[in-house]
Amino acid sequence: MASKPFRELQHVRPLVEQLVADRQEHAAALERQEELERKIRGNGGGIPPAELASATAEVDAVARRLARLLDEITSHGAQVKDLDSGLIDFPALHRGETVLLCWQLGEDEITWWHRVEDGFAGRRPLPLD
C-alpha cells in the first residue's frame, strides 16, 4: 500500500476544512436567496432588485470557491465524497484491487479503508486485511 495518501493528508486537511466551511456558507447564502425570491413571488415584498442581485452574486462566488477547492483536493489524489461532513477517499491498490482509504474531517489520520463497492458503510480499520 502506498504511503502517498498519508503524506497528502497534510495538504488536503486544511482544504477540506475550508470546503466544509464554504459549503455551510453556500447553504446559508442559498437560503437567503430563496427567501428573497419567495418574498418577490409573493407580492414583491418591497425587496430592492439590488438586494436579490447581491444575494445571487454571493451564491455564485461561494460556488466558485467550492469548485476551486474541489479541484485542488482532487489534484492531491483524493475523491470528495461528502461536502457537508468533509468525507474523502484516497484510491489505493491492495493485492491488485482498487480500495479506498477513507478519512473524514475530525479524524486525526487515515485509519479506515473500504472496497469501492462497499462505500462508507463498509469501512474497516487499517491495516488492510
Sequence and secondary structure as in RCSB ss.txt:
>XXXX:A:sequence
MASKPFRELQHVRPLVEQLVADRQEHAAALERQEELERKIRGNGGGIPPAELASATAEVDAVARRLARLLDEITS
HGAQVKDLDSGLIDFPALHRGETVLLCWQLGEDEITWWHRVEDGFAGRRPLPLD
>XXXX:A:secstr
  SHHHHHHHHHHHHHHHHHHHHHHHHHHHHHHHHHHHHHHHH TT  HHHHHHHHHHHHHHHHHHHHHHHHHHH
TT EEEETTTTEEEEEEEETTEEEEEEEETT SS  EEEETTTTGGG EESS  
